[in-house]
């Protein structure tokens, strides 16, 4: 246990010694892929009607972000849409990180983000039966084939960015997104659904960043 504590401290100290602070800002567009899961109770609730939703589903991530580099602290945000055959929606996050700057052009920073996300889930299968109330209260089919839910989320990420001499930014970001609590506020066909299953959405993601910006030492 002592070794597990000492090693990260030594690594952080070595990074600090080899890097330096920076001041500036950047903005970027990103494209990526997310593997979403955490909808197990929703899947179980669908089985009674012979409907189905996968344990894990992928989606294209399209969006952008930006922020300011303040000495060693990164303050910014990002937003994106989820585009998949079984999952849609989007999210927006406020992001706070700590960065290391190497050889003036390379920046690495771990960060945490907090914000909101919404998900639209497309189910499949052939329902065995439906009530008359479903027929007159919804417009999405018997039963609806699209269910929506949203809530607060948090994300932990690590970002690598390279700034060219002409101000072009190229980057790579790895992230893990998770709901900050169990959510059961479902809706379908514009109608709020009571007593729905509680879920905690999560996703692993990778993003490629392209944008512009610049960094300098204070006083340059």
Buried (B, 14 or more C-beta within 10 A) or exposed (E): EEEEEEEEEEEEEEEEEEBBBBBBBBBBBBBBBBEBBBBEBBBEBBEEBEBEBBEEBBBBBBBBBBBEBBEBBBBBBBEBEBBBEBBBBBBBBEBBBBBBBEEBBBBBBEBBBEBEBBBBBBBEEEBEEEEEEBEEEBEBBBBBBBBBBBBEBBBEBBBBBBBEEEEEBBBBBBBEBBBEEEBBEBBBBEEEBEEBBEBBBBBBBEBBBEBBBBBEEEEE
